Amino acid sequence: MADQSTDLRTISAEELRDWQHHHDDVTIIDVRSSAEFESVHIHGSYNVPLPILSEHTSELADRLGLRAVLVCQSSNRATQAQDRLAAAGVTTATVLTGGVGAYEAAGGRVVRGVQRWAIERQVRFTAGAIVLTSLLGAEFVRPALRFGAFAISGGLVVAALTDSCLMGQALSRMPWNRAKATPSMAGAIGSLPVTSIRL
């Protein structure tokens, strides 16, 4: 069964599949960007990107029932969404551990579309490429280039301490990360079934 702690309620991919098999009131909210959702998502899930959820938490809270599951790529954004919902009085939102990848690995049904790297993977690649280029440039071209590596390292530390990522936000706005359709608040939250049963 899902973890019942008040700080972090989680559910494994196997438990989620069991819920789906035995209950018809499971609502899966995918808080990744619309482009990530377009690439691959759990069948039957709803895309409410974290920025929309953050701005319209109370509207979403009114639509969630006892079995609301928050999904992202690595559980980080889903946990942020859970915190925002808890502040709005929703104590039943559960985070899927391991995200969409874990669900698919457990045999869950996913829908695939245009393939892209996940934002987290793009951040790791971009940060690594900048650090590597800075260090090689400092070694062979100009020593001052090593400050690029320091800047990225500092940015990663700040991202960890603040649980936010400016590089990820910037990358999500790049042309290759744009979905065919970006959900509006009305489209994202309005598509959810209305449920009034909430603890």
Secondary structure, 3 states (H helix, E strand, C coil): CCCCCCCCCEECHHHHHHHHHHCCCEEEEECCCHHHHHHEEECCCEECCHHHHHHCHHHHHCCCCCEEEEECCCCHHHHHHHHHHHHCCCCCCEEECCHHHHHHHCCCCEEECCCCCCHHHHHHHHHHHHHHHHHHHHHHCCHHHHHHHHHHHHHHHHHHHHCCCHHHHHHHCCHHHCCCCCCCHHHHHHCCCCCCCCC
